[in-house]
Amino acid sequence: MIIYKKIFTLAVPLALHSMLFSCLGFIDTYMLAMLGGDTVAAAGIGAKTLWFVLNLIIGVGGGTAIFCAQHWGAKDLTEFHKTIHIGLFYSILTAAVIVPVLYFFAPSIAGLMTNEAAIVELAAGYLQITALTVLVGAFSVIWSAGMRALQKPKVVLYLFLVELVLNVTFNYLLIFGVWGLPALGLVGAAWGTLAARLLSTLLFFFYISRQQPYLMLSVTVCKQALHWPAHSTFLKISLPIIAGEFIWSGGVFLYHAIYGNISTAALAAISILSPIEVMTSALSWGCAAAVGILIGEKIGAAQQKELNNYVTAGFVSAISVGLILVGLLWFSRHYVLGLFSAIEADVQAMLYTLFPFILASIFLRSITMTAMSGILKSGGDTQFTMKLDFCAQWLGAVPLSLIFAFWFRWPVEIVICAVLLEEGIKLIPILYRIKSGAWVKKLAEI
């Protein structure tokens, strides 16, 4: 029971952070739904695009977290501090490439997801403003990874609570034009999001400058981190994670584009259901992240018996959480979907049609998320997870969904079955890999 207590002690603040982050998207969707299906669809395109590109930076953060967890387990704070600098370097470099692409090619990106000119225009305007949140996120993602490795996720949660309050307030004021401000609609939501992210990141900076010296930039450590061997080791583990995030999130982006080309109602329904799925999956992600932190610590401390116990506990937690989430959502489905009663009737009908498929996705991803991100990646087995993501998605689910949608012209509920196949394909290789023990790699010795 001590193991489960440790997992959930870490998982709860991590899950709450993830839930609040997705709750923000849910609240935005709820407010924008009052402006109609086109606005919701455009917001969905913008949100999914930002999620896709931010996942590349999250990939850098994932590599940083793996190294930091093992260095923390080995009590090597010098290497911990050096890893933070290396992570920030690649995170900022990635953002510097992404932001201009988002800004200058926003209409073309939005055009991939829909043929409706009005929706493309709305989505492009949203993307051009919110592109700067990617650059701001380059700092907060790495600092958050360091805080999680230090097993202090509550601080990140509290800082995000501030961001959430600011974001909801700014968005409400600017979407609807309250207190004499202009009613900017979707553009207002973009400006509100950018302002809130900037302010919360500044607060994060002030906190670490006073309380967490091993996360703060240092000229001396920066010079130490310039040595290529440290970068080579970091990239050997991190590049497959970044590539895996690109492969996986690129597939999800493509799924969204497929839904948009099937019908505007399908795109609007998915744009509403996606934040619900992400929000309710937050506890699963929290468990996966907690298991990853603890497993990385045990590998760094060379505690094999405890490592095996945490692997088992990770699977038990993932299955239990998945079942609980699905049960709660199913019994509250009329209340949850009823929140969007103001939207068009065809979109409402599509919400109820697709809801069971979202529940299946939540359960399957609870298991695969913990197994891949929580166990395999924390052991440094990032090349295996990258290859598995590619095969399951781009050789399996993506071709099938394209064939179902554009060759057979089947409805969206059949297409989404092909999407669900991706998670099912992963299960057997994952279990075999974990049982083999080949996934455990002590990163300090690479």
C-alpha positions as CSV (number, residue, x, y, z in Angstrom):
1,M,0.0,0.0,0.0
2,I,3.0,2.3,0.6
3,I,3.7,2.1,-3.2
4,Y,0.2,3.2,-4.1
5,K,0.3,6.0,-1.6
6,K,3.5,7.3,-3.1
7,I,2.1,7.0,-6.6
8,F,-1.1,8.9,-5.8
9,T,0.7,11.5,-3.6
10,L,2.5,12.5,-6.7
11,A,-0.2,11.7,-9.2
12,V,-3.0,13.9,-7.6
13,P,-1.2,17.3,-8.1
14,L,0.0,16.2,-11.5
15,A,-3.4,15.1,-12.5
16,L,-5.1,18.2,-11.1
17,H,-2.6,20.3,-13.1
18,S,-3.5,18.4,-16.3
19,M,-7.2,18.5,-15.5
20,L,-7.2,22.2,-14.9
21,F,-5.2,22.7,-18.2
22,S,-7.8,20.8,-20.1
23,C,-10.6,22.3,-18.1
24,L,-9.4,25.6,-19.5
25,G,-10.0,24.3,-23.0
26,F,-13.4,23.0,-21.9
27,I,-14.4,26.4,-20.5
28,D,-13.3,28.1,-23.7
29,T,-15.2,25.7,-25.8
30,Y,-18.3,26.2,-23.6
31,M,-18.1,30.0,-24.0
32,L,-17.4,29.9,-27.7
33,A,-20.3,27.5,-28.3
34,M,-22.6,30.4,-27.6
35,L,-21.2,32.0,-30.8
36,G,-22.1,28.9,-33.0
37,G,-20.6,25.8,-34.5
38,D,-18.2,27.6,-36.9
39,T,-16.5,29.3,-34.0
40,V,-16.2,26.1,-32.1
41,A,-14.8,24.3,-35.1
42,A,-12.2,27.1,-35.7
43,A,-11.2,27.0,-32.0
44,G,-10.8,23.3,-32.3
45,I,-8.5,23.6,-35.3
46,G,-6.4,26.2,-33.4
47,A,-6.3,24.3,-30.2
48,K,-5.3,21.0,-31.9
49,T,-2.6,22.7,-34.0
50,L,-1.1,24.3,-30.9
51,W,-1.3,21.0,-29.0
52,F,0.5,19.4,-31.9
53,V,3.4,21.8,-32.0
54,L,3.6,22.2,-28.2
55,N,4.0,18.4,-28.0
56,L,7.4,18.8,-29.7
57,I,8.6,21.0,-26.8
58,I,6.9,18.6,-24.3
59,G,9.1,15.9,-25.9
60,V,12.2,17.9,-24.9
61,G,10.6,18.2,-21.5
62,G,10.1,14.5,-21.3
63,G,13.8,13.8,-22.0
64,T,14.7,16.4,-19.4
65,A,12.4,14.8,-16.9
66,I,13.9,11.3,-17.4
67,F,17.5,12.5,-16.8
68,C,16.5,14.7,-13.9
69,A,14.6,11.9,-12.2
70,Q,17.6,9.6,-12.4
71,H,20.1,12.3,-11.4
72,W,17.8,13.1,-8.4
73,G,17.7,9.4,-7.5
74,A,21.5,9.2,-7.6
75,K,21.7,12.6,-5.7
76,D,23.8,14.1,-8.4
77,L,22.6,17.7,-8.3
78,T,25.4,19.0,-10.5
79,E,24.3,16.9,-13.5
80,F,20.7,17.7,-12.6
81,H,21.4,21.5,-13.0
82,K,23.3,20.8,-16.2
83,T,20.4,18.9,-17.7
84,I,18.0,21.8,-17.0
85,H,20.3,24.1,-19.1
86,I,20.5,21.6,-21.9
87,G,16.7,21.1,-21.9
88,L,16.1,24.8,-22.0
89,F,18.5,25.2,-25.0
90,Y,16.7,22.6,-27.1
91,S,13.3,23.7,-25.9
92,I,13.9,27.4,-26.9
93,L,15.5,26.3,-30.2
94,T,12.4,24.2,-31.1
95,A,10.1,27.1,-30.3
96,A,12.2,29.5,-32.4
97,V,11.6,27.3,-35.4
98,I,7.9,26.6,-34.7
99,V,6.6,30.2,-34.0
100,P,7.4,31.7,-37.4
101,V,5.9,28.7,-39.2
102,L,2.6,29.0,-37.2
103,Y,2.4,32.8,-37.8
104,F,3.2,32.9,-41.6
105,F,1.4,29.7,-42.6
106,A,-1.6,29.8,-40.3
107,P,-4.2,30.0,-43.2
108,S,-2.6,27.0,-45.0
109,I,-2.5,25.0,-41.7
110,A,-6.1,25.7,-41.0
111,G,-7.0,24.9,-44.6
112,L,-5.8,21.3,-44.1
113,M,-8.7,20.7,-41.7
114,T,-11.6,22.2,-43.4
115,N,-12.8,23.6,-46.8
116,E,-15.0,26.2,-45.1
117,A,-13.4,29.6,-45.9
118,A,-15.1,31.3,-42.8
119,I,-13.7,28.7,-40.4
120,V,-10.2,28.9,-42.0
121,E,-10.2,32.7,-41.5
122,L,-11.2,32.4,-37.9
123,A,-8.7,29.6,-37.1
124,A,-5.8,31.4,-38.8
125,G,-6.4,34.6,-36.8
126,Y,-6.5,32.6,-33.5
127,L,-3.2,30.8,-34.4
128,Q,-1.3,33.9,-35.4
129,I,-1.9,35.4,-31.9
130,T,-1.5,32.2,-29.8
131,A,1.7,31.2,-31.6
132,L,3.7,33.2,-29.1
133,T,2.4,30.9,-26.3
134,V,4.7,28.2,-27.7
135,L,7.8,30.4,-27.1
136,V,6.6,31.1,-23.5
137,G,5.9,27.4,-23.0
138,A,9.5,26.6,-23.9
139,F,10.5,27.8,-20.4
140,S,7.6,26.6,-18.3
141,V,7.7,23.0,-19.8
142,I,11.4,22.5,-18.7
143,W,10.9,24.2,-15.3
144,S,7.9,22.0,-14.7
145,A,9.9,18.9,-15.7
146,G,12.5,19.8,-13.2
147,M,9.9,20.4,-10.4
148,R,8.4,17.0,-11.0
149,A,11.7,15.3,-10.8
150,L,12.3,17.1,-7.5
151,Q,8.9,15.6,-6.5
152,K,7.4,19.0,-6.0
153,P,4.5,19.0,-8.4
154,K,2.2,21.1,-6.1
155,V,4.1,24.3,-6.9
156,V,3.5,23.8,-10.6
157,L,-0.2,23.2,-9.8
158,Y,-0.5,26.4,-7.7
159,L,1.1,28.4,-10.4
160,F,-1.2,27.0,-13.0
161,L,-4.2,27.8,-10.8
162,V,-3.2,31.4,-11.1
163,E,-3.0,31.1,-14.9
164,L,-6.4,29.4,-15.1
165,V,-8.1,32.2,-13.2
166,L,-6.4,34.8,-15.3
167,N,-7.1,33.0,-18.6
168,V,-10.8,32.4,-17.9
169,T,-11.2,36.0,-16.7
170,F,-9.4,37.5,-19.7
171,N,-11.2,35.3,-22.2
172,Y,-14.6,36.0,-20.8
173,L,-14.0,39.8,-20.9
174,L,-12.6,39.8,-24.4
175,I,-14.9,37.2,-26.0
176,F,-18.1,38.9,-25.0
177,G,-16.9,42.5,-24.5
178,V,-17.6,43.0,-20.8
179,W,-16.8,46.2,-18.8
180,G,-16.6,48.3,-21.9
181,L,-14.0,46.1,-23.6
182,P,-14.5,45.2,-27.3
183,A,-16.3,41.9,-28.0
184,L,-13.6,40.1,-30.0
185,G,-15.0,36.6,-30.1
186,L,-12.4,33.9,-30.9
187,V,-9.7,36.5,-31.3
188,G,-10.4,37.7,-27.8
189,A,-9.9,34.2,-26.5
190,A,-6.5,34.1,-28.2
191,W,-5.3,37.4,-26.6
192,G,-6.6,36.3,-23.2
193,T,-4.7,33.0,-23.5
194,L,-1.5,34.7,-24.5
195,A,-1.7,37.3,-21.7
196,A,-2.4,34.7,-19.0
197,R,0.5,32.5,-20.2
198,L,2.9,35.4,-20.1
199,L,2.0,36.4,-16.6
200,S,2.1,32.9,-15.1
201,T,5.5,32.2,-16.7
202,L,6.8,35.4,-15.1
203,L,5.6,34.2,-11.7
204,F,7.3,30.8,-12.3
205,F,10.5,32.7,-13.1
206,F,10.3,34.7,-9.9
207,Y,9.6,31.6,-7.8
208,I,12.6,29.5,-9.1
209,S,14.9,32.5,-8.9
210,R,14.2,32.6,-5.1
211,Q,13.5,29.0,-4.2
212,Q,15.0,26.6,-6.7
213,P,18.6,27.4,-7.6
214,Y,19.0,24.1,-9.5
215,L,16.4,25.3,-12.0
216,M,17.7,28.8,-12.5
217,L,20.0,29.7,-15.3
218,S,23.7,30.0,-14.4
219,V,26.6,31.2,-16.6
220,T,29.0,28.7,-15.0
221,V,26.7,25.7,-15.5
222,C,25.8,27.0,-19.0
223,K,29.5,26.8,-19.9
224,Q,29.7,23.3,-18.4
225,A,26.6,22.3,-20.5
226,L,28.3,23.3,-23.7
227,H,30.4,20.1,-23.9
228,W,29.2,17.9,-26.7
229,P,29.2,14.6,-24.8
230,A,26.5,15.9,-22.5
231,H,24.4,17.0,-25.5
232,S,25.0,13.7,-27.3
233,T,23.7,11.7,-24.3
234,F,20.7,14.0,-23.9
235,L,19.8,13.8,-27.6
236,K,20.3,10.0,-27.7
237,I,17.4,9.7,-25.3
238,S,15.4,12.8,-26.1
239,L,15.3,12.8,-29.9
240,P,13.3,9.5,-30.0
241,I,10.8,11.1,-27.5
242,I,10.5,14.3,-29.7
243,A,10.2,12.2,-32.8
244,G,7.6,10.0,-31.0
245,E,5.6,13.1,-30.0
246,F,5.8,14.4,-33.5
247,I,4.7,11.0,-35.0
248,W,1.8,10.5,-32.5
249,S,0.5,14.1,-32.3
250,G,0.9,14.4,-36.1
251,G,-1.4,11.4,-36.4
252,V,-3.9,12.9,-34.0
253,F,-3.8,16.2,-36.0
254,L,-4.5,14.2,-39.1
255,Y,-7.4,12.4,-37.5
256,H,-8.9,15.9,-36.7
257,A,-8.4,16.9,-40.3
258,I,-10.2,13.7,-41.5
259,Y,-13.2,14.5,-39.2
260,G,-13.3,18.0,-40.5
261,N,-13.4,16.8,-44.1
262,I,-16.3,14.4,-43.3
263,S,-18.6,17.1,-42.0
264,T,-18.6,20.4,-40.1
265,A,-20.9,18.8,-37.5
266,A,-18.3,16.0,-36.9
267,L,-15.5,18.6,-36.6
268,A,-17.5,20.7,-34.1
269,A,-18.5,17.6,-32.1
270,I,-14.9,16.3,-31.9
271,S,-13.8,19.9,-30.9
272,I,-16.2,19.7,-28.0
273,L,-15.4,16.1,-27.0
274,S,-11.6,16.4,-27.2
275,P,-11.3,18.8,-24.2
276,I,-13.7,16.5,-22.2
277,E,-11.5,13.5,-23.1
278,V,-8.3,15.3,-22.1
279,M,-9.8,16.7,-18.9
280,T,-11.1,13.3,-17.7
281,S,-7.9,11.5,-18.7
282,A,-5.9,13.8,-16.5
283,L,-5.8,11.3,-13.6
284,S,-4.5,8.7,-16.0
285,W,-1.8,11.1,-17.1
286,G,-1.0,12.0,-13.5
287,C,-0.6,8.3,-12.7
288,A,1.7,7.8,-15.7
289,A,3.8,10.8,-14.8
290,A,4.1,9.7,-11.1
291,V,5.0,6.2,-12.0
292,G,7.7,7.5,-14.4
293,I,9.2,9.8,-11.7
294,L,9.4,7.0,-9.1
295,I,10.7,4.4,-11.6
296,G,13.4,6.8,-12.8
297,E,14.4,7.4,-9.2
298,K,14.6,3.6,-8.5
299,I,16.7,3.1,-11.6
300,G,19.1,5.9,-10.6
301,A,19.4,4.4,-7.1
302,A,19.8,0.9,-8.5
303,Q,16.9,-0.6,-6.5
304,Q,15.8,-3.5,-8.7
305,K,13.2,-5.1,-6.4
306,E,11.4,-1.8,-5.7
307,L,11.5,-1.1,-9.5
308,N,9.6,-4.3,-10.2
309,N,7.0,-3.5,-7.6
310,Y,6.4,0.0,-9.1
311,V,5.9,-1.5,-12.5
312,T,3.2,-3.8,-11.2
313,A,1.6,-1.0,-9.2
314,G,1.6,1.2,-12.3
315,F,-0.5,-1.3,-14.3
316,V,-2.9,-1.8,-11.5
317,S,-3.3,1.9,-11.1
318,A,-3.8,2.5,-14.8
319,I,-6.5,-0.1,-15.2
320,S,-8.4,1.0,-12.0
321,V,-8.3,4.7,-12.9
322,G,-9.5,3.9,-16.5
323,L,-12.5,1.9,-15.3
324,I,-13.5,4.5,-12.7
325,L,-13.3,7.4,-15.3
326,V,-15.3,5.5,-17.9
327,G,-18.0,4.6,-15.3
328,L,-18.3,8.1,-14.0
329,L,-18.6,9.6,-17.5
330,W,-21.1,7.1,-18.7
331,F,-23.5,7.7,-15.8
332,S,-23.1,11.5,-16.1
333,R,-23.2,11.7,-19.9
334,H,-26.6,13.5,-20.1
335,Y,-25.4,16.2,-17.7
336,V,-22.0,16.7,-19.4
337,L,-23.3,16.8,-23.0
338,G,-26.4,18.8,-21.9
339,L,-24.0,21.7,-21.2
340,F,-23.9,22.3,-24.9
341,S,-27.6,22.4,-25.6
342,A,-27.3,25.9,-27.1
343,I,-25.4,24.5,-30.1
344,E,-27.0,23.3,-33.4
345,A,-29.1,20.1,-33.3
346,D,-26.9,18.2,-35.7
347,V,-23.9,18.8,-33.6
348,Q,-25.8,17.7,-30.4
349,A,-26.8,14.5,-32.1
350,M,-23.2,13.8,-33.2
351,L,-22.0,14.4,-29.6
352,Y,-24.2,11.5,-28.3
353,T,-23.2,9.3,-31.2
354,L,-19.4,9.7,-30.6
355,F,-19.4,9.7,-26.8
356,P,-19.1,5.9,-26.3
357,F,-16.0,5.9,-28.6
358,I,-14.4,8.6,-26.5
359,L,-15.0,6.4,-23.4
360,A,-13.2,3.5,-25.1
361,S,-10.3,5.8,-26.0
362,I,-10.0,7.0,-22.4
363,F,-9.8,3.4,-21.0
364,L,-7.3,2.2,-23.6
365,R,-5.1,5.2,-23.3
366,S,-5.0,5.0,-19.5
367,I,-3.1,1.7,-19.9
368,T,-0.9,2.5,-22.9
369,M,0.0,6.0,-21.4
370,T,1.2,4.5,-18.2
371,A,3.1,1.6,-19.9
372,M,4.8,3.8,-22.5
373,S,5.3,7.2,-20.8
374,G,5.4,6.0,-17.2
375,I,7.4,2.8,-17.5
376,L,9.3,2.4,-20.8
377,K,10.3,6.0,-21.4
378,S,11.4,6.5,-17.8
379,G,13.7,3.5,-18.3
380,G,15.3,5.3,-21.3
381,D,13.7,2.9,-23.8
382,T,12.7,5.8,-26.0
383,Q,13.6,4.3,-29.4
384,F,11.2,1.4,-28.8
385,T,8.3,3.6,-27.9
386,M,9.0,5.8,-31.0
387,K,9.0,2.8,-33.3
388,L,5.8,1.4,-31.7
389,D,4.0,4.7,-32.1
390,F,5.0,4.9,-35.7
391,C,3.9,1.4,-36.5
392,A,0.6,1.4,-34.6
393,Q,-0.4,4.8,-36.0
394,W,1.1,5.3,-39.4
395,L,1.1,1.7,-40.6
396,G,-2.2,0.8,-38.9
397,A,-4.7,3.4,-37.8
398,V,-4.0,6.2,-40.1
399,P,-4.2,4.3,-43.4
400,L,-7.4,2.6,-42.2
401,S,-9.0,5.8,-41.2
402,L,-8.1,7.4,-44.6
403,I,-9.5,4.4,-46.5
404,F,-12.7,4.4,-44.4
405,A,-13.3,8.1,-44.8
406,F,-12.3,8.9,-48.4
407,W,-12.6,5.6,-50.2
408,F,-15.6,3.9,-48.7
409,R,-17.1,7.2,-47.5
410,W,-18.2,5.6,-44.2
411,P,-19.6,7.7,-41.4
412,V,-17.4,9.2,-38.7
413,E,-18.3,6.6,-36.1
414,I,-16.8,3.9,-38.3
415,V,-13.7,6.1,-39.0
416,I,-13.2,6.6,-35.2
417,C,-13.1,2.8,-34.8
418,A,-10.0,2.7,-36.9
419,V,-8.5,5.5,-34.7
420,L,-9.1,3.4,-31.6
421,L,-7.3,0.5,-33.2
422,E,-4.0,2.4,-32.6
423,E,-4.1,1.9,-28.9
424,G,-5.2,-1.8,-29.1
425,I,-2.3,-2.6,-31.5
426,K,0.2,-1.4,-28.9
427,L,-0.8,-3.6,-26.0
428,I,0.9,-6.9,-26.8
429,P,4.3,-5.4,-27.8
430,I,4.3,-3.2,-24.7
431,L,3.7,-6.2,-22.4
432,Y,6.3,-8.3,-24.1
433,R,8.9,-5.5,-23.9
434,I,8.3,-4.8,-20.2
435,K,8.5,-8.5,-19.3
436,S,11.8,-8.8,-21.2
437,G,13.5,-6.2,-19.0
438,A,15.3,-4.8,-22.0
439,W,13.8,-1.4,-21.4
440,V,15.8,-0.6,-18.2
441,K,18.8,1.7,-19.1
442,K,20.9,3.6,-16.5
443,L,21.2,6.9,-18.3
444,A,24.3,8.1,-16.4
445,E,26.2,5.2,-18.0
446,I,25.1,5.8,-21.6
